Amino acid sequence: MVLLSDAPKIYLDVLSGICGLVLGSFLNVVAYRVPRGLRFAWERSACPSCGTKLAARDNVPLLSFVILRGHCRYCRSPISARYPFIEALSGSELALLAIRFGPVPRLGLYALLAMIVVAMAALESANASSGKVRHGALVITILTGALWLFWQSPDAFLLTASILTGILLLTALALWLPHFFRRWGPSLRVHLVALLAIAIFLASALSPR
C-alpha cells in the first residue's frame, strides 16, 4: 500500500524515468548527427532511409517504436534497435538512481555521470564503422565509470569487474553457436561500451551506498 507520505518520492522516481527517456532520445540524435557534421538543434528528425521529416508522434521515446513496430511510418524501412535501447537504458538508469538515493545532492552527480556513459554508448552504436569514435567512447566510459563507482563505493569496482566478466564470458560462449554468431556476432564485437555501461549500472545498483 502506498502512503500519502511516499507520494513526493514516487513523483521523483517517475519524473526521473521520464526525463531519462527524453534525454536518451536526445542523445540518440546528437550521437548520430554530430560526427556527421549535421546540426542537432532546431531541426526536426528525419528518416535516414527516405528523408521524410518525422512528426512529434513518431518521436515519443519507446512508445513510437512499439506502435510503429520498429519500422518507418512512411517508407516502412526498419528502425535501428539502438534507438529504443539507448532510451530504455537512459530512462531505467535515472529511475533506478532516484529510487535508490532519493532527493539528495549527489543524485545530480550520479545522474550526470550516468548520462555521460549513456551518451558514449549512443555514440558507439551510431558510429559502429568508425574505430576512432568507438575507441574514444570506450576510454571516456572507462574513466567516467571509474570516477562514478569510486565516488559511490570502492566495492563497486569488484562488482563491475565481476559483472563485466560474466557478460563477456556469456557473450563469448554464445558466439560459439554458429547461428547466433552469424546473426549477432558482428554487432556484439562493436558494442563494448554498451556492455560496459550495463556492467557499471548494475554495479552501481547492487553496491553499498
C-alpha positions as CSV (number, residue, x, y, z in Angstrom):
1,M,0.0,0.0,0.0
2,V,1.4,3.4,-1.0
3,L,1.2,6.0,1.8
4,L,0.5,9.7,1.1
5,S,3.8,10.5,2.7
6,D,5.5,8.4,-0.1
7,A,3.9,10.4,-2.9
8,P,6.7,13.0,-3.4
9,K,9.3,10.2,-3.6
10,I,7.2,8.3,-6.2
11,Y,6.8,11.5,-8.2
12,L,10.6,12.0,-8.2
13,D,11.1,8.4,-9.4
14,V,8.6,8.6,-12.2
15,L,9.8,12.1,-13.3
16,S,13.4,10.8,-13.3
17,G,12.4,7.9,-15.5
18,I,10.6,10.2,-18.0
19,C,13.5,12.7,-18.1
20,G,15.8,9.8,-18.7
21,L,13.7,8.6,-21.7
22,V,13.7,12.1,-23.2
23,L,17.4,12.6,-22.6
24,G,18.1,9.2,-24.2
25,S,16.1,10.2,-27.3
26,F,18.1,13.5,-27.5
27,L,21.4,11.7,-27.0
28,N,20.5,9.4,-29.9
29,V,20.1,12.5,-32.2
30,V,23.3,14.1,-31.0
31,A,25.3,10.8,-31.4
32,Y,24.1,10.4,-35.0
33,R,24.4,14.0,-36.2
34,V,27.5,15.5,-34.6
35,P,30.1,13.0,-36.1
36,R,28.5,13.6,-39.5
37,G,28.7,17.4,-39.2
38,L,24.9,17.8,-39.0
39,R,23.1,20.3,-36.8
40,F,21.3,18.6,-33.9
41,A,19.3,21.6,-32.7
42,W,16.3,23.4,-34.2
43,E,15.8,20.7,-36.9
44,R,13.2,18.0,-37.0
45,S,14.3,14.4,-37.1
46,A,14.0,12.6,-40.4
47,C,14.0,9.0,-41.5
48,P,17.6,8.1,-42.6
49,S,16.2,5.9,-45.4
50,C,13.5,8.1,-47.1
51,G,14.4,11.5,-45.6
52,T,10.8,12.3,-44.6
53,K,10.6,14.7,-41.7
54,L,9.1,12.9,-38.6
55,A,6.1,14.2,-36.7
56,A,6.1,14.6,-33.0
57,R,4.0,11.4,-32.7
58,D,6.9,9.5,-34.3
59,N,9.4,10.7,-31.8
60,V,7.8,9.6,-28.5
61,P,10.6,7.6,-26.7
62,L,10.0,3.9,-26.7
63,L,6.3,4.2,-27.4
64,S,6.6,5.3,-31.1
65,F,9.0,2.3,-31.8
66,V,6.4,-0.1,-30.3
67,I,3.4,1.4,-32.1
68,L,5.3,1.5,-35.4
69,R,6.6,-2.0,-34.8
70,G,10.1,-0.9,-35.5
71,H,9.5,0.5,-39.0
72,C,9.3,4.0,-40.5
73,R,5.7,5.1,-40.8
74,Y,6.3,6.4,-44.4
75,C,8.7,4.0,-46.2
76,R,8.4,1.0,-43.8
77,S,12.2,0.8,-43.5
78,P,13.3,-0.9,-40.3
79,I,14.3,1.4,-37.4
80,S,17.6,0.6,-35.7
81,A,17.2,-1.1,-32.3
82,R,19.8,1.3,-30.9
83,Y,17.1,4.0,-30.5
84,P,14.9,2.2,-28.1
85,F,17.9,0.5,-26.4
86,I,19.5,3.9,-25.6
87,E,16.2,5.4,-24.5
88,A,15.4,2.4,-22.2
89,L,19.0,2.4,-20.8
90,S,18.8,6.1,-20.0
91,G,15.3,6.1,-18.6
92,S,15.8,3.0,-16.4
93,E,19.1,4.2,-15.0
94,L,17.8,7.6,-13.9
95,A,14.7,6.0,-12.4
96,L,16.9,3.5,-10.5
97,L,19.2,6.2,-9.3
98,A,16.2,8.2,-8.0
99,I,14.7,5.1,-6.3
100,R,17.9,4.2,-4.6
101,F,19.3,7.5,-3.5
102,G,16.2,9.8,-3.3
103,P,16.4,13.6,-3.3
104,V,20.0,14.1,-2.2
105,P,22.6,16.4,-3.7
106,R,24.8,13.5,-5.0
107,L,21.9,12.3,-7.1
108,G,22.6,15.1,-9.6
109,L,26.3,14.0,-9.8
110,Y,25.3,10.3,-10.4
111,A,22.7,11.4,-13.0
112,L,25.3,13.4,-14.8
113,L,27.9,10.6,-14.9
114,A,25.1,8.2,-16.0
115,M,24.2,10.4,-18.9
116,I,27.8,10.6,-20.0
117,V,28.0,6.8,-20.1
118,V,24.7,6.6,-22.0
119,A,26.0,9.3,-24.4
120,M,29.1,7.2,-25.1
121,A,27.0,4.1,-25.7
122,A,24.8,6.0,-28.1
123,L,27.9,7.4,-29.8
124,E,29.4,4.0,-30.2
125,S,26.2,2.4,-31.6
126,A,25.5,5.2,-34.0
127,N,29.1,5.1,-35.4
128,A,30.0,1.4,-35.4
129,S,32.1,1.8,-38.5
130,S,34.4,4.4,-37.0
131,G,37.2,2.8,-34.9
132,K,38.4,6.2,-33.7
133,V,34.9,7.2,-32.4
134,R,34.4,3.7,-30.8
135,H,37.8,3.8,-29.0
136,G,37.3,7.3,-27.8
137,A,33.9,6.4,-26.4
138,L,35.3,3.4,-24.7
139,V,38.1,5.4,-23.0
140,I,35.6,8.1,-21.8
141,T,33.3,5.4,-20.5
142,I,36.0,3.7,-18.5
143,L,37.2,7.0,-16.9
144,T,33.7,8.1,-16.1
145,G,32.7,4.7,-14.7
146,A,35.8,4.6,-12.5
147,L,35.1,8.1,-11.1
148,W,31.4,7.3,-10.5
149,L,32.0,3.9,-8.8
150,F,34.9,5.2,-6.7
151,W,32.8,8.1,-5.5
152,Q,29.9,5.8,-4.6
153,S,31.8,2.8,-3.1
154,P,35.1,1.0,-3.6
155,D,33.2,-2.3,-3.5
156,A,31.6,-1.3,-6.8
157,F,34.9,-1.8,-8.6
158,L,34.8,-5.5,-7.8
159,L,31.2,-5.8,-8.7
160,T,31.8,-4.1,-12.0
161,A,34.7,-6.5,-12.8
162,S,32.6,-9.5,-11.8
163,I,29.5,-8.4,-13.8
164,L,31.5,-7.4,-16.9
165,T,33.5,-10.7,-16.8
166,G,30.2,-12.6,-16.6
167,I,28.7,-10.7,-19.5
168,L,31.8,-11.2,-21.7
169,L,32.0,-14.9,-20.8
170,L,28.4,-15.4,-21.7
171,T,28.9,-13.5,-25.0
172,A,32.0,-15.5,-25.9
173,L,30.1,-18.7,-25.2
174,A,27.1,-17.6,-27.3
175,L,29.4,-16.7,-30.2
176,W,30.5,-20.3,-30.4
177,L,26.9,-21.1,-31.6
178,P,27.0,-20.8,-35.4
179,H,23.5,-19.3,-35.9
180,F,24.0,-16.8,-33.0
181,F,27.4,-15.7,-34.4
182,R,26.1,-15.1,-37.9
183,R,23.2,-13.0,-36.7
184,W,24.7,-11.1,-33.7
185,G,28.4,-11.6,-33.7
186,P,29.4,-8.6,-35.7
187,S,27.1,-6.4,-33.7
188,L,28.4,-7.6,-30.3
189,R,32.0,-7.0,-31.3
190,V,31.5,-3.3,-31.7
191,H,29.2,-2.7,-28.7
192,L,31.7,-2.9,-25.9
193,V,30.7,0.4,-24.5
194,A,27.1,-0.8,-24.2
195,L,28.2,-3.9,-22.3
196,L,30.4,-1.8,-20.1
197,A,27.6,0.6,-19.4
198,I,25.3,-2.2,-18.3
199,A,28.0,-3.6,-16.0
200,I,28.6,-0.1,-14.5
201,F,24.8,0.5,-13.9
202,L,24.3,-3.0,-12.3
203,A,27.3,-2.5,-10.1
204,S,26.0,0.9,-9.0
205,A,22.6,-0.6,-8.2
206,L,24.0,-3.5,-6.3
207,S,26.9,-2.0,-4.4
208,P,26.6,-0.4,-0.9
209,R,25.7,3.3,-0.8
